[in-house]
Amino acid sequence: MLRAPKIIEKNVDVLVIGGGLPGVCAAIEAARGGARVALVERGKTLGGNCGPEVGVHPSDAHRFHPYMASTGVVGRLIEEAAYQCAKTETSWFHYNISQRWDSVMAQALRREGVEILRNHYAHTPEVEDGRITAVWCEDTATYKRVRIAVNTAVIDDSGDGNVAE
């Protein structure tokens, strides 16, 4: 006899879908504001296009640039990555496939108390009165279903918009 799979229930104030750099920054800022935050990432690594799987370096403005500098969360992440040698050394290409970059972002999230759910695919929102109250996810590593109740906000940085369309 087959049994229905167990559903894992979570409850957060803010749910961030997508672990790209904007999602990581949004999760950190929400947690700093006092919210209970979970970040759901479909893949194994954080950073999205600027993560170690794609390697686009977040080089909008480095501190050593003569006319500009990244500040805020992005600036701090870039500085921490430099301190931890989390950049791929290249002669003239500006990309980064260092796994340490993923670690820098994960450490920053954990310091702020953000729960990171890697290998989780967020796909179906529950909506009441025009507001997302919960999101269904699948853990693609274990095939367990996860229902995340959301008290305040959902930020969709997934790139595919399955939840926020």
Secondary structure, 3 states (H helix, E strand, C coil): CCCCCCEEEEEEEEEEECCEHHHHHHHHHHHHCCCCEEEECCCCCCEHHHCCCCCECCCCCCCCCCCCCCCHHHHHHHHHHHHCCCCCCCCCCCECCCHHHHHHHHHHHHHCCCEEECCEEEEEEEEECCEEEEEEEEECCCCCEEEEEEEEEEEECCCCCCCCC
